Amino acid sequence: MRDLDLLPKAHLHLHFTGSMRVSTLADLAQRHGIRLPSALLDDDPLHVPADERGWFRFQRLYDAARACVRGEQDMRRIVAEAVADDAAEGSGRLELQVDPTSYAPFVGGITPALEIVLDEARAASARSGVDVGIVVAASRMRHPLEARTLARLAARHAGDGPGEVVGFGLSNDERRGETGAFAPAFAIARRAGLASVPHGGELLGPAHVEDVVGHLHPDRLGHGVRSAEDPHLLERVVDEGIALEVCPASNVSLGVYPSAADVPLRALVDAGAQVALGADDPLLFRSRLTAQYETARTVHHFTDHELADLARASIRASRAADTVRARLLAGVDDWLAGVRPV
């Protein structure tokens, strides 16, 4: 059986705070004198119902973790460790998602907050060989005008190389905010050549996917698994070439599906969807990138050739430079052929 850690892949759905190692969170909390909920430090993955009460618990824990990030040193550490962890799992391209608003008070504003992340992404890319791009994400919980400010900031740092902004996203509770109100921010990002990568279709069903697709014109959709519930919508997603960033561990932890077997991964792939597996928030879900491929293998019975196709889909859906994509795709072929990387 081929080693999934050696399969070259792209990781397109990973949040900045949620990428943190548990040991790092514990260290930061101790250093800053912050008492953490025990659920953030135990070995069990988060498991909540897919309702507003469940989301509130998830958000409370996430906010508690984010409150431990209090300056440039902490931010650089998180980026560096996220990249190192991805490198250990065969990820040759990481597109890390961050909302700089959350860290701005500790470093003098959203511009230095983003520039710290970009600078460390460049340094970590050079150290690890992982090509690291950044997705700037606005929050549904804040005013859409703030999203426009973030889109303009993201546009100033647009590019496809290491430590550049490659996309613009929209995250947080899908039940909050009016999707169409964020369309002007996404228009700013698109004019700068950034990928449109909003969340949609995890907590809410096909109607929400249709809403996001209609207003925000995504190149990729964060999650999007609920599109499997409407064959006509799924056909539209496939026809428009919208890649789906599917995060099985997240779906189960947030109560969207009762078990990994219920995640419609096979249905999405069989319908022709371009699927890129992601870990979302390993800090809370206790499951990193390779584990998502392991789920595809052991739970959904994907063959190694099918797993290679998933890896290829993630690479093609990335905003990596053509040379990076070509190198990683060649590495997937080598993995199937049994050629070990040098």
C-alpha positions as CSV (number, residue, x, y, z in Angstrom):
1,M,0.0,0.0,0.0
2,R,1.4,3.4,-1.1
3,D,2.3,5.9,1.7
4,L,-0.1,8.8,1.6
5,D,2.4,11.1,3.2
6,L,4.5,10.7,0.1
7,L,1.7,11.6,-2.3
8,P,2.3,15.1,-3.6
9,K,-0.8,17.2,-3.0
10,A,-2.1,20.8,-2.6
11,H,-3.8,21.9,0.6
12,L,-6.3,24.6,-0.2
13,H,-8.5,24.8,2.9
14,L,-6.6,25.5,6.1
15,H,-7.3,28.3,8.5
16,F,-4.6,30.3,10.2
17,T,-5.6,29.8,13.9
18,G,-7.1,26.4,13.2
19,S,-3.8,25.2,11.9
20,M,-2.1,25.5,15.3
21,R,-0.6,22.6,17.0
22,V,-2.2,21.8,20.4
23,S,1.3,22.0,22.0
24,T,1.8,25.5,20.5
25,L,-1.6,26.7,21.8
26,A,-0.8,25.4,25.3
27,D,2.6,27.2,25.2
28,L,1.1,30.5,24.0
29,A,-1.7,30.3,26.6
30,Q,0.9,29.8,29.4
31,R,3.1,32.5,28.1
32,H,0.3,35.1,27.9
33,G,-1.4,33.9,31.2
34,I,-4.6,32.8,29.5
35,R,-6.7,30.0,30.8
36,L,-8.1,27.7,28.1
37,P,-11.2,25.5,27.9
38,S,-10.1,21.9,28.5
39,A,-11.7,20.9,25.2
40,L,-8.9,22.7,23.4
41,L,-6.2,20.7,25.0
42,D,-7.6,17.2,25.3
43,D,-7.2,14.5,22.6
44,D,-10.8,14.3,21.5
45,P,-12.0,16.0,18.3
46,L,-14.7,18.5,18.6
47,H,-18.2,17.1,17.9
48,V,-21.2,19.4,18.0
49,P,-24.7,19.4,16.5
50,A,-25.2,21.2,13.2
51,D,-27.3,24.0,14.7
52,E,-26.7,27.5,16.1
53,R,-25.9,26.1,19.6
54,G,-23.2,23.8,18.1
55,W,-21.7,26.6,16.0
56,F,-21.6,28.8,19.1
57,R,-19.6,26.2,20.9
58,F,-17.2,25.8,18.0
59,Q,-16.8,29.6,17.7
60,R,-16.3,30.0,21.4
61,L,-13.4,27.5,21.3
62,Y,-12.0,29.0,18.2
63,D,-12.1,32.5,19.7
64,A,-10.4,31.3,22.8
65,A,-7.5,29.9,20.7
66,R,-7.3,33.0,18.6
67,A,-7.0,35.1,21.8
68,C,-3.7,33.4,22.5
69,V,-2.1,34.9,19.4
70,R,-0.8,38.2,20.6
71,G,2.0,39.5,18.4
72,E,4.4,39.0,15.5
73,Q,6.4,36.2,17.1
74,D,3.2,34.2,17.7
75,M,2.0,34.8,14.2
76,R,5.3,33.8,12.6
77,R,5.4,30.6,14.7
78,I,1.9,29.5,13.5
79,V,2.8,30.0,9.8
80,A,6.1,28.3,10.2
81,E,4.7,25.2,11.9
82,A,1.7,25.0,9.6
83,V,4.1,24.8,6.6
84,A,6.4,22.3,8.4
85,D,3.4,20.1,9.2
86,D,2.1,20.2,5.6
87,A,5.6,19.4,4.3
88,A,5.6,16.3,6.4
89,E,2.4,15.2,4.8
90,G,3.5,15.6,1.2
91,S,1.8,18.9,0.6
92,G,3.7,20.8,-2.1
93,R,1.4,23.7,-2.2
94,L,-0.4,25.3,0.8
95,E,-2.9,28.2,0.5
96,L,-3.4,29.3,4.1
97,Q,-6.5,31.4,4.9
98,V,-6.2,34.3,7.3
99,D,-8.4,37.3,8.4
100,P,-5.8,39.9,9.5
101,T,-8.4,41.8,11.4
102,S,-8.2,39.4,14.3
103,Y,-4.5,40.1,14.9
104,A,-4.3,43.7,13.9
105,P,-4.6,45.1,17.5
106,F,-1.3,43.5,18.5
107,V,0.8,44.5,15.5
108,G,-0.5,48.0,14.5
109,G,-3.2,47.3,12.0
110,I,-4.4,45.0,9.3
111,T,-1.6,45.9,6.9
112,P,1.3,44.9,9.1
113,A,-0.8,41.8,10.3
114,L,-1.1,40.6,6.7
115,E,2.5,41.5,5.8
116,I,3.8,39.5,8.8
117,V,2.0,36.4,7.5
118,L,3.2,37.0,3.9
119,D,6.8,37.5,5.0
120,E,6.8,34.3,7.1
121,A,5.1,32.4,4.3
122,R,8.0,33.4,2.0
123,A,10.6,32.3,4.6
124,A,8.8,29.0,5.3
125,S,8.5,28.3,1.6
126,A,12.3,28.7,1.2
127,R,13.0,26.4,4.2
128,S,10.5,23.7,3.4
129,G,10.1,23.5,-0.3
130,V,6.3,23.9,0.1
131,D,5.0,26.7,-2.1
132,V,2.8,28.9,0.2
133,G,0.2,31.3,-1.0
134,I,-2.2,33.2,1.2
135,V,-6.0,33.6,1.0
136,V,-7.4,36.7,2.7
137,A,-10.8,36.0,4.2
138,A,-13.6,38.4,5.3
139,S,-16.1,37.4,7.9
140,R,-19.9,37.1,7.5
141,M,-20.2,38.3,11.0
142,R,-18.9,41.8,10.2
143,H,-20.1,44.6,8.0
144,P,-19.6,44.1,4.2
145,L,-17.7,47.4,4.0
146,E,-15.0,45.8,6.1
147,A,-14.8,43.0,3.4
148,R,-14.2,45.7,0.8
149,T,-11.3,47.1,2.9
150,L,-9.8,43.6,3.1
151,A,-10.3,43.0,-0.6
152,R,-8.3,46.1,-1.4
153,L,-5.6,45.1,0.9
154,A,-5.5,41.6,-0.6
155,A,-5.3,43.1,-4.1
156,R,-2.2,45.1,-3.2
157,H,-0.4,41.9,-2.5
158,A,-1.7,39.7,-5.4
159,G,0.5,37.2,-7.1
160,D,1.0,33.5,-7.5
161,G,4.5,33.1,-5.9
162,P,5.4,32.2,-2.3
163,G,4.2,34.7,0.2
164,E,1.7,36.4,-2.1
165,V,-2.1,36.7,-1.9
166,V,-3.8,34.3,-4.2
167,G,-7.4,34.4,-3.2
168,F,-10.2,36.2,-1.4
169,G,-12.6,34.3,0.9
170,L,-15.7,34.6,3.1
171,S,-15.9,32.5,6.2
172,N,-17.8,32.1,9.5
173,D,-21.4,31.1,10.1
174,E,-23.2,30.6,6.8
175,R,-26.4,31.6,8.5
176,R,-25.2,35.1,9.1
177,G,-25.0,38.0,6.7
178,E,-26.5,38.6,3.3
179,T,-24.4,36.9,0.7
180,G,-25.1,39.5,-2.0
181,A,-23.9,42.3,0.2
182,F,-20.4,40.9,-0.1
183,A,-20.4,40.8,-3.9
184,P,-18.6,44.2,-4.3
185,A,-15.7,43.0,-2.2
186,F,-15.3,39.9,-4.4
187,A,-15.5,42.1,-7.5
188,I,-12.5,44.1,-6.2
189,A,-10.6,40.9,-5.6
190,R,-11.5,39.4,-9.0
191,R,-10.3,42.6,-10.8
192,A,-6.9,42.1,-9.1
193,G,-6.8,38.5,-10.4
194,L,-7.5,36.8,-7.1
195,A,-9.4,33.6,-6.9
196,S,-12.9,33.8,-5.4
197,V,-13.0,31.2,-2.6
198,P,-15.9,31.7,-0.3
199,H,-17.3,29.2,2.1
200,G,-20.7,27.7,1.3
201,G,-22.8,24.6,1.4
202,E,-21.7,23.0,4.7
203,L,-24.0,24.1,7.4
204,L,-26.7,25.1,4.9
205,G,-28.0,23.2,1.9
206,P,-28.2,23.5,-1.9
207,A,-30.1,26.8,-1.8
208,H,-27.1,28.4,0.0
209,V,-24.7,27.0,-2.5
210,E,-26.8,28.5,-5.3
211,D,-26.8,31.8,-3.5
212,V,-23.0,31.9,-3.1
213,V,-22.5,30.8,-6.7
214,G,-24.9,33.4,-8.1
215,H,-23.5,36.3,-6.1
216,L,-19.9,35.6,-5.5
217,H,-18.9,33.6,-8.7
218,P,-16.5,31.3,-6.9
219,D,-13.5,29.6,-8.5
220,R,-13.5,27.3,-5.5
221,L,-16.1,26.7,-2.9
222,G,-15.1,26.1,0.7
223,H,-16.9,22.8,1.5
224,G,-19.8,22.8,-0.9
225,V,-20.7,19.2,0.1
226,R,-24.4,20.0,0.3
227,S,-24.5,20.5,-3.4
228,A,-24.7,16.7,-3.6
229,E,-28.3,17.0,-2.4
230,D,-29.4,18.7,-5.7
231,P,-28.3,16.9,-8.9
232,H,-29.1,20.0,-11.1
233,L,-27.1,22.2,-8.8
234,L,-24.2,19.8,-8.7
235,E,-24.3,19.6,-12.5
236,R,-24.0,23.4,-12.6
237,V,-21.1,23.4,-10.2
238,V,-19.3,20.8,-12.4
239,D,-20.2,22.6,-15.6
240,E,-18.9,25.9,-14.3
241,G,-15.6,24.3,-13.1
242,I,-16.1,25.3,-9.5
243,A,-13.7,23.2,-7.4
244,L,-15.0,22.0,-4.0
245,E,-12.7,22.1,-0.9
246,V,-14.1,19.1,0.9
247,C,-13.1,18.6,4.6
248,P,-14.6,15.3,5.8
249,A,-13.3,15.7,9.4
250,S,-14.9,19.2,9.6
251,N,-18.2,17.9,8.3
252,V,-18.4,15.2,11.0
253,S,-17.1,17.4,13.9
254,L,-19.7,20.1,13.1
255,G,-22.5,17.6,12.9
256,V,-23.3,18.0,9.2
257,Y,-23.0,14.2,8.8
258,P,-23.1,11.6,11.5
259,S,-20.0,9.8,10.3
260,A,-17.2,10.0,7.7
261,A,-19.1,7.3,5.7
262,D,-22.0,9.7,5.3
263,V,-19.9,12.5,3.7
264,P,-20.8,12.4,0.0
265,L,-17.3,12.3,-1.3
266,R,-17.8,9.4,-3.7
267,A,-21.1,11.0,-5.1
268,L,-19.3,14.3,-5.7
269,V,-16.4,12.7,-7.5
270,D,-18.6,10.4,-9.5
271,A,-20.6,13.4,-10.7
272,G,-17.4,14.9,-12.1
273,A,-16.7,17.5,-9.4
274,Q,-13.2,18.7,-8.9
275,V,-12.5,17.9,-5.3
276,A,-9.6,19.2,-3.2
277,L,-9.4,17.6,0.2
278,G,-8.6,19.9,3.2
279,A,-8.2,19.7,6.9
280,D,-10.0,23.0,7.7
281,D,-9.1,23.4,11.5
282,P,-6.9,20.6,12.7
283,L,-6.6,22.3,16.1
284,L,-10.3,21.5,16.8
285,F,-10.9,18.5,14.6
286,R,-7.7,16.7,15.5
287,S,-7.3,15.6,11.9
288,R,-4.7,16.8,9.4
289,L,-4.5,16.6,5.6
290,T,-3.2,13.0,5.2
291,A,-6.1,11.8,7.4
292,Q,-8.6,13.1,4.8
293,Y,-6.9,11.0,2.2
294,E,-6.9,8.1,4.6
295,T,-10.7,8.5,5.0
296,A,-11.1,8.4,1.3
297,R,-9.1,5.2,1.1
298,T,-10.4,3.3,4.1
299,V,-14.0,4.6,4.4
300,H,-14.9,5.4,0.8
301,H,-12.7,2.7,-0.7
302,F,-10.8,5.0,-3.2
303,T,-8.1,3.1,-5.0
304,D,-4.6,4.5,-5.2
305,H,-5.3,5.7,-8.7
306,E,-8.4,7.5,-7.5
307,L,-6.4,9.0,-4.6
308,A,-3.9,10.2,-7.1
309,D,-6.8,11.8,-9.1
310,L,-7.8,13.6,-5.9
311,A,-4.3,14.9,-5.4
312,R,-4.2,16.1,-9.1
313,A,-7.5,17.9,-8.7
314,S,-6.2,19.7,-5.6
315,I,-3.0,20.8,-7.6
316,R,-5.0,21.9,-10.6
317,A,-7.5,23.9,-8.4
318,S,-4.6,25.7,-6.7
319,R,-3.3,29.1,-7.7
320,A,0.2,27.9,-7.8
321,A,2.5,28.9,-10.7
322,D,2.5,26.6,-13.8
323,T,6.0,25.4,-13.0
324,V,4.9,24.4,-9.5
325,R,1.8,22.6,-10.7
326,A,3.8,20.7,-13.3
327,R,6.4,19.6,-10.7
328,L,3.7,18.4,-8.3
329,L,1.7,16.6,-11.0
330,A,4.9,14.8,-12.2
331,G,5.4,13.8,-8.5
332,V,1.9,12.2,-8.4
333,D,2.8,10.1,-11.5
334,D,6.0,9.1,-9.7
335,W,4.0,8.1,-6.6
336,L,1.8,5.8,-8.6
337,A,4.8,4.3,-10.4
338,G,6.5,3.6,-7.1
339,V,9.3,6.1,-7.6
340,R,10.3,7.5,-4.2
341,P,11.1,11.2,-4.0
342,V,14.8,12.1,-3.8
